[in-house]
Amino acid sequence: MEILINASAAAAEDLAARLVADRITANPELVLGCATGKTMEGIYDRLVGSHLTVGLDFARVKTFNLDEYVGLGPAHERSYHHYMRERLFERVNLRASNTHLPNGAAPDLAAEAREYEALIKVAGGIDVQLLGLGSTGHIGFNEPLSALMSRTREKALTVTTRRQNAPMFGGDEAAVPTRALTMGVGTILEAREIFMVVTGAHKADILARATEGPITSMVSATALQLHPRCVVIVDEAAAGRLEGREYYRWQFQNEPEWVAYR
Ligand code: GLP
């Protein structure tokens, strides 16, 4: 794992978007794992910007999202399907048939989960997975005690997560669905490369637990410590509680692989 500390949230979003854009340029058939949430909005805006200004080409890119709320069909305006269409899919030249999210309104959710895993396999696996970090330490919707080898399945959401996501439901916590269909921690770990983006002082404690704490299913993001190519892109505010932050700063400023990105 490497932690790249940026001066601001905007700089962190810039860096994440540049890394994704560079991966797409290097491999126009990239299979991109997409996340949702506030942190991703700035990243998708920047990718749209690159598409419009320098012609970043999504024509052959495939996407797989991490999760979807149970009970919300693809047309529902609070669904992640809707979020993705608005934020990215309809603003670049992605082919709708190349975009994938689990269907939270499927009649048989276990079958939907199995099919989703099969689709990822048929696509050749995920090349680059974007991740945010939830307040409970979740990645996707892998809430505490999610098995570190779990696959796509239904998961009950914690009160903390439903509170965190209430702004997307007009501030009404009770309106946030109680369950979600999410890629498992094991599914996420199979991505060839992972970029997790974490910004804001409110994430400082959970970021420190996720990256420097012991690996535990209580904080599913700690499983990323096992991944050989995981880059955590943060701002100074989120980095505030990291014990090793001086070293991470030095590494970002001095390691040759980051020359083009600082
Ligand atoms: C949600 C999503 C996660 C996301 C996380 C962080 O619950 N399921 O995929 O990464 O919350 O969200 P935010 O970026 O809004 O802090």
Boltz pocket constraint, residues with backbone or C-beta under 6 A from the ligand:
constraints:
  - pocket:
      binder: B
      contacts: [[A, 35], [A, 36], [A, 37], [A, 38], [A, 39], [A, 40], [A, 66], [A, 67], [A, 131], [A, 132], [A, 133], [A, 134], [A, 135], [A, 138], [A, 139], [A, 140], [A, 141], [A, 161], [A, 164], [A, 165]]
      max_distance: 6.0
